[in-house]
């Protein structure tokens, strides 16, 4: 049995994993740290959770201050996981409550405290500070699972989209090609989306029908997509 001579509370931090699609690639928001430790290194936007502040409020404050992104511009935000590996921070035992956010056409706004926020493809990330590579990997796996049993992909698309754009979103998240015919048949059978009267021309091809989700909020599927 370990006896503690003195109770020392761990550091409480909040980090955010913000995903969006850049063309046919899933990208994640990173900042370039302005201070030690890991000064100059790329990392997830994160910081201390102040006393009297909820982790959700801390997430909103830090994401705006360091990443230049307002949570109001995200279509979906949820708490991802609590990472508490003892040696994850050289300053001492730090516990990170991490959030995941999904959005479309997110453009970080520079401010006096922002730290060079940029989106990077998840398959071509720079070397990351702390355990942030592991956190992003976990978040990506969670997203991959989530799109098989919910309509979470809505948060990465425009309100109106073609079936080709929908399939490209799934392929970007799942990191594998999908058979066009089987994908459309399976997805349409879930009754998650409906066709509109609008059309959009895709390159030199004939105009494609635009669809929209029945709900612009998170909803569970009646059965697994995958």
ROPA-135391 format. One record per residue (C-alpha): x, y, z; residue number from 1. Coordinates in nm, 3 decimals. Layout:
<nodes>
<node><xx>X</xx><yy>Y</yy><zz>Z</zz><n>NUM</n></node>
...
</nodes>
This chain:
<nodes>
<node><xx>0.000</xx><yy>0.000</yy><zz>0.000</zz><n>1</n></node>
<node><xx>0.135</xx><yy>0.344</yy><zz>-0.100</zz><n>2</n></node>
<node><xx>0.125</xx><yy>0.604</yy><zz>0.176</zz><n>3</n></node>
<node><xx>0.104</xx><yy>0.967</yy><zz>0.065</zz><n>4</n></node>
<node><xx>0.303</xx><yy>1.207</yy><zz>0.283</zz><n>5</n></node>
<node><xx>0.125</xx><yy>1.507</yy><zz>0.138</zz><n>6</n></node>
<node><xx>-0.165</xx><yy>1.539</yy><zz>-0.099</zz><n>7</n></node>
<node><xx>-0.074</xx><yy>1.730</yy><zz>-0.415</zz><n>8</n></node>
<node><xx>-0.355</xx><yy>1.789</yy><zz>-0.661</zz><n>9</n></node>
<node><xx>-0.273</xx><yy>1.718</yy><zz>-1.027</zz><n>10</n></node>
<node><xx>-0.277</xx><yy>1.996</yy><zz>-1.283</zz><n>11</n></node>
<node><xx>-0.610</xx><yy>2.012</yy><zz>-1.467</zz><n>12</n></node>
<node><xx>-0.593</xx><yy>2.108</yy><zz>-1.833</zz><n>13</n></node>
<node><xx>-0.839</xx><yy>2.112</yy><zz>-2.122</zz><n>14</n></node>
<node><xx>-0.748</xx><yy>2.026</yy><zz>-2.482</zz><n>15</n></node>
<node><xx>-0.954</xx><yy>2.035</yy><zz>-2.801</zz><n>16</n></node>
<node><xx>-0.941</xx><yy>1.812</yy><zz>-3.110</zz><n>17</n></node>
<node><xx>-1.115</xx><yy>2.006</yy><zz>-3.387</zz><n>18</n></node>
<node><xx>-1.176</xx><yy>1.821</yy><zz>-3.714</zz><n>19</n></node>
<node><xx>-1.292</xx><yy>1.947</yy><zz>-4.051</zz><n>20</n></node>
<node><xx>-1.269</xx><yy>1.828</yy><zz>-4.410</zz><n>21</n></node>
<node><xx>-1.026</xx><yy>1.997</yy><zz>-4.647</zz><n>22</n></node>
<node><xx>-1.136</xx><yy>1.866</yy><zz>-4.984</zz><n>23</n></node>
<node><xx>-1.121</xx><yy>1.489</yy><zz>-4.950</zz><n>24</n></node>
<node><xx>-0.892</xx><yy>1.494</yy><zz>-4.645</zz><n>25</n></node>
<node><xx>-0.975</xx><yy>1.498</yy><zz>-4.276</zz><n>26</n></node>
<node><xx>-0.777</xx><yy>1.774</yy><zz>-4.102</zz><n>27</n></node>
<node><xx>-0.716</xx><yy>1.871</yy><zz>-3.739</zz><n>28</n></node>
<node><xx>-0.648</xx><yy>2.210</yy><zz>-3.582</zz><n>29</n></node>
<node><xx>-0.303</xx><yy>2.263</yy><zz>-3.429</zz><n>30</n></node>
<node><xx>-0.127</xx><yy>2.558</yy><zz>-3.266</zz><n>31</n></node>
<node><xx>0.244</xx><yy>2.636</yy><zz>-3.241</zz><n>32</n></node>
<node><xx>0.327</xx><yy>2.670</yy><zz>-2.873</zz><n>33</n></node>
<node><xx>0.456</xx><yy>3.013</yy><zz>-2.771</zz><n>34</n></node>
<node><xx>0.591</xx><yy>2.906</yy><zz>-2.430</zz><n>35</n></node>
<node><xx>0.782</xx><yy>2.626</yy><zz>-2.263</zz><n>36</n></node>
<node><xx>0.757</xx><yy>2.336</yy><zz>-2.239</zz><n>37</n></node>
<node><xx>0.777</xx><yy>2.240</yy><zz>-2.606</zz><n>38</n></node>
<node><xx>0.807</xx><yy>2.602</yy><zz>-2.717</zz><n>39</n></node>
<node><xx>0.777</xx><yy>2.624</yy><zz>-3.096</zz><n>40</n></node>
<node><xx>0.631</xx><yy>2.273</yy><zz>-3.122</zz><n>41</n></node>
<node><xx>0.290</xx><yy>2.196</yy><zz>-3.265</zz><n>42</n></node>
<node><xx>0.016</xx><yy>2.093</yy><zz>-3.028</zz><n>43</n></node>
<node><xx>-0.358</xx><yy>2.081</yy><zz>-2.977</zz><n>44</n></node>
<node><xx>-0.508</xx><yy>2.405</yy><zz>-2.849</zz><n>45</n></node>
<node><xx>-0.515</xx><yy>2.357</yy><zz>-2.473</zz><n>46</n></node>
<node><xx>-0.446</xx><yy>2.520</yy><zz>-2.140</zz><n>47</n></node>
<node><xx>-0.520</xx><yy>2.530</yy><zz>-1.769</zz><n>48</n></node>
<node><xx>-0.869</xx><yy>2.492</yy><zz>-1.628</zz><n>49</n></node>
<node><xx>-0.909</xx><yy>2.779</yy><zz>-1.381</zz><n>50</n></node>
<node><xx>-1.078</xx><yy>2.738</yy><zz>-1.043</zz><n>51</n></node>
<node><xx>-1.449</xx><yy>2.812</yy><zz>-1.063</zz><n>52</n></node>
<node><xx>-1.458</xx><yy>2.734</yy><zz>-1.435</zz><n>53</n></node>
<node><xx>-1.620</xx><yy>2.427</yy><zz>-1.588</zz><n>54</n></node>
<node><xx>-1.411</xx><yy>2.225</yy><zz>-1.833</zz><n>55</n></node>
<node><xx>-1.658</xx><yy>2.318</yy><zz>-2.109</zz><n>56</n></node>
<node><xx>-1.618</xx><yy>2.689</yy><zz>-2.038</zz><n>57</n></node>
<node><xx>-1.240</xx><yy>2.647</yy><zz>-2.024</zz><n>58</n></node>
<node><xx>-1.249</xx><yy>2.469</yy><zz>-2.360</zz><n>59</n></node>
<node><xx>-1.441</xx><yy>2.756</yy><zz>-2.520</zz><n>60</n></node>
<node><xx>-1.208</xx><yy>3.019</yy><zz>-2.373</zz><n>61</n></node>
<node><xx>-0.884</xx><yy>2.842</yy><zz>-2.465</zz><n>62</n></node>
<node><xx>-0.997</xx><yy>2.740</yy><zz>-2.813</zz><n>63</n></node>
<node><xx>-1.081</xx><yy>3.101</yy><zz>-2.896</zz><n>64</n></node>
<node><xx>-0.775</xx><yy>3.253</yy><zz>-2.729</zz><n>65</n></node>
<node><xx>-0.512</xx><yy>3.016</yy><zz>-2.869</zz><n>66</n></node>
<node><xx>-0.684</xx><yy>2.864</yy><zz>-3.172</zz><n>67</n></node>
<node><xx>-0.893</xx><yy>3.156</yy><zz>-3.294</zz><n>68</n></node>
<node><xx>-1.203</xx><yy>2.936</yy><zz>-3.320</zz><n>69</n></node>
<node><xx>-1.543</xx><yy>3.000</yy><zz>-3.162</zz><n>70</n></node>
<node><xx>-1.736</xx><yy>2.693</yy><zz>-3.053</zz><n>71</n></node>
<node><xx>-2.052</xx><yy>2.860</yy><zz>-3.186</zz><n>72</n></node>
<node><xx>-1.911</xx><yy>2.796</yy><zz>-3.534</zz><n>73</n></node>
<node><xx>-1.884</xx><yy>2.421</yy><zz>-3.472</zz><n>74</n></node>
<node><xx>-2.175</xx><yy>2.194</yy><zz>-3.557</zz><n>75</n></node>
<node><xx>-2.089</xx><yy>1.930</yy><zz>-3.297</zz><n>76</n></node>
<node><xx>-1.888</xx><yy>1.946</yy><zz>-2.973</zz><n>77</n></node>
<node><xx>-1.862</xx><yy>1.669</yy><zz>-2.715</zz><n>78</n></node>
<node><xx>-1.634</xx><yy>1.558</yy><zz>-2.437</zz><n>79</n></node>
<node><xx>-1.399</xx><yy>1.296</yy><zz>-2.576</zz><n>80</n></node>
<node><xx>-1.197</xx><yy>1.143</yy><zz>-2.293</zz><n>81</n></node>
<node><xx>-0.988</xx><yy>1.219</yy><zz>-1.984</zz><n>82</n></node>
<node><xx>-0.618</xx><yy>1.149</yy><zz>-2.035</zz><n>83</n></node>
<node><xx>-0.432</xx><yy>1.101</yy><zz>-1.708</zz><n>84</n></node>
<node><xx>-0.099</xx><yy>0.934</yy><zz>-1.782</zz><n>85</n></node>
<node><xx>0.124</xx><yy>1.054</yy><zz>-1.498</zz><n>86</n></node>
<node><xx>0.428</xx><yy>1.145</yy><zz>-1.711</zz><n>87</n></node>
<node><xx>0.243</xx><yy>1.321</yy><zz>-1.996</zz><n>88</n></node>
<node><xx>0.355</xx><yy>1.671</yy><zz>-1.886</zz><n>89</n></node>
<node><xx>0.714</xx><yy>1.756</yy><zz>-1.779</zz><n>90</n></node>
<node><xx>0.578</xx><yy>2.016</yy><zz>-1.535</zz><n>91</n></node>
<node><xx>0.414</xx><yy>1.747</yy><zz>-1.324</zz><n>92</n></node>
<node><xx>0.113</xx><yy>1.518</yy><zz>-1.310</zz><n>93</n></node>
<node><xx>-0.142</xx><yy>1.673</yy><zz>-1.547</zz><n>94</n></node>
<node><xx>-0.490</xx><yy>1.546</yy><zz>-1.623</zz><n>95</n></node>
<node><xx>-0.638</xx><yy>1.653</yy><zz>-1.956</zz><n>96</n></node>
<node><xx>-1.011</xx><yy>1.665</yy><zz>-2.015</zz><n>97</n></node>
<node><xx>-1.028</xx><yy>1.657</yy><zz>-2.395</zz><n>98</n></node>
<node><xx>-1.312</xx><yy>1.768</yy><zz>-2.621</zz><n>99</n></node>
<node><xx>-1.379</xx><yy>1.683</yy><zz>-2.986</zz><n>100</n></node>
<node><xx>-1.542</xx><yy>1.930</yy><zz>-3.222</zz><n>101</n></node>
<node><xx>-1.658</xx><yy>1.899</yy><zz>-3.584</zz><n>102</n></node>
<node><xx>-1.722</xx><yy>2.182</yy><zz>-3.826</zz><n>103</n></node>
<node><xx>-1.725</xx><yy>2.303</yy><zz>-4.183</zz><n>104</n></node>
<node><xx>-1.519</xx><yy>2.582</yy><zz>-4.344</zz><n>105</n></node>
<node><xx>-1.353</xx><yy>2.674</yy><zz>-4.014</zz><n>106</n></node>
<node><xx>-1.110</xx><yy>2.964</yy><zz>-4.056</zz><n>107</n></node>
<node><xx>-0.913</xx><yy>3.047</yy><zz>-3.738</zz><n>108</n></node>
<node><xx>-0.911</xx><yy>3.419</yy><zz>-3.661</zz><n>109</n></node>
<node><xx>-0.578</xx><yy>3.564</yy><zz>-3.552</zz><n>110</n></node>
<node><xx>-0.575</xx><yy>3.753</yy><zz>-3.222</zz><n>111</n></node>
<node><xx>-0.323</xx><yy>3.884</yy><zz>-2.971</zz><n>112</n></node>
<node><xx>-0.306</xx><yy>3.547</yy><zz>-2.794</zz><n>113</n></node>
<node><xx>-0.348</xx><yy>3.304</yy><zz>-3.083</zz><n>114</n></node>
<node><xx>-0.056</xx><yy>3.073</yy><zz>-3.151</zz><n>115</n></node>
<node><xx>-0.038</xx><yy>3.033</yy><zz>-3.528</zz><n>116</n></node>
<node><xx>-0.345</xx><yy>2.807</yy><zz>-3.557</zz><n>117</n></node>
<node><xx>-0.350</xx><yy>2.592</yy><zz>-3.869</zz><n>118</n></node>
<node><xx>-0.526</xx><yy>2.280</yy><zz>-3.995</zz><n>119</n></node>
<node><xx>-0.310</xx><yy>1.979</yy><zz>-4.082</zz><n>120</n></node>
<node><xx>-0.408</xx><yy>1.657</yy><zz>-4.262</zz><n>121</n></node>
<node><xx>-0.429</xx><yy>1.377</yy><zz>-4.007</zz><n>122</n></node>
<node><xx>-0.210</xx><yy>1.158</yy><zz>-4.229</zz><n>123</n></node>
<node><xx>0.066</xx><yy>1.420</yy><zz>-4.245</zz><n>124</n></node>
<node><xx>0.103</xx><yy>1.569</yy><zz>-3.898</zz><n>125</n></node>
<node><xx>0.418</xx><yy>1.741</yy><zz>-3.771</zz><n>126</n></node>
<node><xx>0.592</xx><yy>1.615</yy><zz>-3.457</zz><n>127</n></node>
<node><xx>0.360</xx><yy>1.697</yy><zz>-3.169</zz><n>128</n></node>
<node><xx>0.412</xx><yy>1.806</yy><zz>-2.809</zz><n>129</n></node>
<node><xx>0.307</xx><yy>1.602</yy><zz>-2.506</zz><n>130</n></node>
<node><xx>0.096</xx><yy>1.296</yy><zz>-2.591</zz><n>131</n></node>
<node><xx>-0.109</xx><yy>1.487</yy><zz>-2.848</zz><n>132</n></node>
<node><xx>-0.034</xx><yy>1.242</yy><zz>-3.130</zz><n>133</n></node>
<node><xx>-0.196</xx><yy>0.970</yy><zz>-2.918</zz><n>134</n></node>
<node><xx>-0.492</xx><yy>1.196</yy><zz>-2.837</zz><n>135</n></node>
<node><xx>-0.552</xx><yy>1.273</yy><zz>-3.206</zz><n>136</n></node>
<node><xx>-0.528</xx><yy>0.905</yy><zz>-3.290</zz><n>137</n></node>
<node><xx>-0.784</xx><yy>0.824</yy><zz>-3.022</zz><n>138</n></node>
<node><xx>-1.015</xx><yy>1.104</yy><zz>-3.142</zz><n>139</n></node>
<node><xx>-0.992</xx><yy>0.982</yy><zz>-3.502</zz><n>140</n></node>
<node><xx>-1.078</xx><yy>0.628</yy><zz>-3.397</zz><n>141</n></node>
<node><xx>-1.374</xx><yy>0.761</yy><zz>-3.196</zz><n>142</n></node>
<node><xx>-1.494</xx><yy>0.957</yy><zz>-3.499</zz><n>143</n></node>
<node><xx>-1.457</xx><yy>0.652</yy><zz>-3.724</zz><n>144</n></node>
<node><xx>-1.673</xx><yy>0.452</yy><zz>-3.486</zz><n>145</n></node>
<node><xx>-1.920</xx><yy>0.734</yy><zz>-3.434</zz><n>146</n></node>
<node><xx>-2.008</xx><yy>0.772</yy><zz>-3.802</zz><n>147</n></node>
<node><xx>-2.106</xx><yy>0.404</yy><zz>-3.815</zz><n>148</n></node>
<node><xx>-2.379</xx><yy>0.436</yy><zz>-3.552</zz><n>149</n></node>
<node><xx>-2.481</xx><yy>0.805</yy><zz>-3.565</zz><n>150</n></node>
<node><xx>-2.533</xx><yy>1.078</yy><zz>-3.823</zz><n>151</n></node>
<node><xx>-2.226</xx><yy>1.269</yy><zz>-3.694</zz><n>152</n></node>
<node><xx>-2.098</xx><yy>1.320</yy><zz>-4.049</zz><n>153</n></node>
<node><xx>-2.359</xx><yy>1.597</yy><zz>-4.087</zz><n>154</n></node>
<node><xx>-2.130</xx><yy>1.823</yy><zz>-3.884</zz><n>155</n></node>
<node><xx>-1.857</xx><yy>1.802</yy><zz>-4.149</zz><n>156</n></node>
<node><xx>-2.078</xx><yy>1.881</yy><zz>-4.448</zz><n>157</n></node>
<node><xx>-2.273</xx><yy>2.176</yy><zz>-4.583</zz><n>158</n></node>
<node><xx>-2.643</xx><yy>2.166</yy><zz>-4.507</zz><n>159</n></node>
<node><xx>-2.702</xx><yy>2.061</yy><zz>-4.871</zz><n>160</n></node>
<node><xx>-2.470</xx><yy>1.810</yy><zz>-5.037</zz><n>161</n></node>
<node><xx>-2.447</xx><yy>1.554</yy><zz>-5.315</zz><n>162</n></node>
<node><xx>-2.420</xx><yy>1.182</yy><zz>-5.255</zz><n>163</n></node>
<node><xx>-2.068</xx><yy>1.200</yy><zz>-5.396</zz><n>164</n></node>
<node><xx>-1.972</xx><yy>1.457</yy><zz>-5.131</zz><n>165</n></node>
<node><xx>-2.127</xx><yy>1.238</yy><zz>-4.862</zz><n>166</n></node>
<node><xx>-1.929</xx><yy>0.935</yy><zz>-4.977</zz><n>167</n></node>
<node><xx>-1.607</xx><yy>1.141</yy><zz>-4.994</zz><n>168</n></node>
<node><xx>-1.664</xx><yy>1.248</yy><zz>-4.633</zz><n>169</n></node>
<node><xx>-1.700</xx><yy>0.887</yy><zz>-4.520</zz><n>170</n></node>
<node><xx>-1.394</xx><yy>0.781</yy><zz>-4.716</zz><n>171</n></node>
<node><xx>-1.189</xx><yy>1.065</yy><zz>-4.561</zz><n>172</n></node>
<node><xx>-1.296</xx><yy>0.964</yy><zz>-4.209</zz><n>173</n></node>
<node><xx>-1.263</xx><yy>0.588</yy><zz>-4.257</zz><n>174</n></node>
<node><xx>-0.942</xx><yy>0.619</yy><zz>-4.464</zz><n>175</n></node>
<node><xx>-1.056</xx><yy>0.365</yy><zz>-4.722</zz><n>176</n></node>
<node><xx>-1.248</xx><yy>0.364</yy><zz>-5.050</zz><n>177</n></node>
<node><xx>-1.614</xx><yy>0.263</yy><zz>-5.054</zz><n>178</n></node>
<node><xx>-1.805</xx><yy>0.100</yy><zz>-5.335</zz><n>179</n></node>
<node><xx>-2.032</xx><yy>0.370</yy><zz>-5.481</zz><n>180</n></node>
<node><xx>-2.337</xx><yy>0.153</yy><zz>-5.545</zz><n>181</n></node>
<node><xx>-2.326</xx><yy>-0.030</yy><zz>-5.212</zz><n>182</n></node>
<node><xx>-2.262</xx><yy>0.291</yy><zz>-5.019</zz><n>183</n></node>
<node><xx>-2.560</xx><yy>0.471</yy><zz>-5.168</zz><n>184</n></node>
<node><xx>-2.795</xx><yy>0.175</yy><zz>-5.130</zz><n>185</n></node>
<node><xx>-2.693</xx><yy>0.120</yy><zz>-4.768</zz><n>186</n></node>
<node><xx>-2.700</xx><yy>0.486</yy><zz>-4.665</zz><n>187</n></node>
<node><xx>-3.030</xx><yy>0.568</yy><zz>-4.830</zz><n>188</n></node>
<node><xx>-3.189</xx><yy>0.269</yy><zz>-4.655</zz><n>189</n></node>
<node><xx>-3.112</xx><yy>0.430</yy><zz>-4.318</zz><n>190</n></node>
<node><xx>-3.363</xx><yy>0.710</yy><zz>-4.385</zz><n>191</n></node>
<node><xx>-3.125</xx><yy>0.976</yy><zz>-4.247</zz><n>192</n></node>
<node><xx>-3.135</xx><yy>1.209</yy><zz>-4.546</zz><n>193</n></node>
<node><xx>-3.383</xx><yy>1.321</yy><zz>-4.807</zz><n>194</n></node>
<node><xx>-3.356</xx><yy>1.457</yy><zz>-5.159</zz><n>195</n></node>
<node><xx>-3.428</xx><yy>1.823</yy><zz>-5.228</zz><n>196</n></node>
<node><xx>-3.547</xx><yy>1.984</yy><zz>-5.549</zz><n>197</n></node>
<node><xx>-3.206</xx><yy>2.150</yy><zz>-5.596</zz><n>198</n></node>
<node><xx>-2.929</xx><yy>2.035</yy><zz>-5.827</zz><n>199</n></node>
<node><xx>-2.555</xx><yy>2.109</yy><zz>-5.844</zz><n>200</n></node>
<node><xx>-2.318</xx><yy>2.059</yy><zz>-6.137</zz><n>201</n></node>
<node><xx>-2.003</xx><yy>1.864</yy><zz>-6.047</zz><n>202</n></node>
<node><xx>-1.732</xx><yy>1.942</yy><zz>-6.301</zz><n>203</n></node>
<node><xx>-1.819</xx><yy>1.832</yy><zz>-6.654</zz><n>204</n></node>
<node><xx>-2.077</xx><yy>1.581</yy><zz>-6.530</zz><n>205</n></node>
<node><xx>-2.449</xx><yy>1.633</yy><zz>-6.540</zz><n>206</n></node>
<node><xx>-2.606</xx><yy>1.815</yy><zz>-6.243</zz><n>207</n></node>
<node><xx>-2.634</xx><yy>1.604</yy><zz>-5.926</zz><n>208</n></node>
<node><xx>-2.925</xx><yy>1.603</yy><zz>-5.685</zz><n>209</n></node>
<node><xx>-2.871</xx><yy>1.780</yy><zz>-5.352</zz><n>210</n></node>
<node><xx>-2.965</xx><yy>1.605</yy><zz>-5.029</zz><n>211</n></node>
<node><xx>-2.992</xx><yy>1.719</yy><zz>-4.668</zz><n>212</n></node>
<node><xx>-3.003</xx><yy>1.541</yy><zz>-4.332</zz><n>213</n></node>
<node><xx>-3.342</xx><yy>1.502</yy><zz>-4.169</zz><n>214</n></node>
<node><xx>-3.188</xx><yy>1.635</yy><zz>-3.848</zz><n>215</n></node>
<node><xx>-2.908</xx><yy>1.891</yy><zz>-3.815</zz><n>216</n></node>
<node><xx>-2.818</xx><yy>1.747</yy><zz>-3.476</zz><n>217</n></node>
<node><xx>-2.669</xx><yy>1.424</yy><zz>-3.347</zz><n>218</n></node>
<node><xx>-2.898</xx><yy>1.126</yy><zz>-3.386</zz><n>219</n></node>
<node><xx>-2.839</xx><yy>0.752</yy><zz>-3.339</zz><n>220</n></node>
<node><xx>-2.892</xx><yy>0.515</yy><zz>-3.630</zz><n>221</n></node>
<node><xx>-3.147</xx><yy>0.239</yy><zz>-3.611</zz><n>222</n></node>
<node><xx>-2.869</xx><yy>-0.002</yy><zz>-3.712</zz><n>223</n></node>
<node><xx>-2.496</xx><yy>0.019</yy><zz>-3.778</zz><n>224</n></node>
<node><xx>-2.392</xx><yy>0.170</yy><zz>-4.111</zz><n>225</n></node>
<node><xx>-2.073</xx><yy>-0.033</yy><zz>-4.143</zz><n>226</n></node>
</nodes>
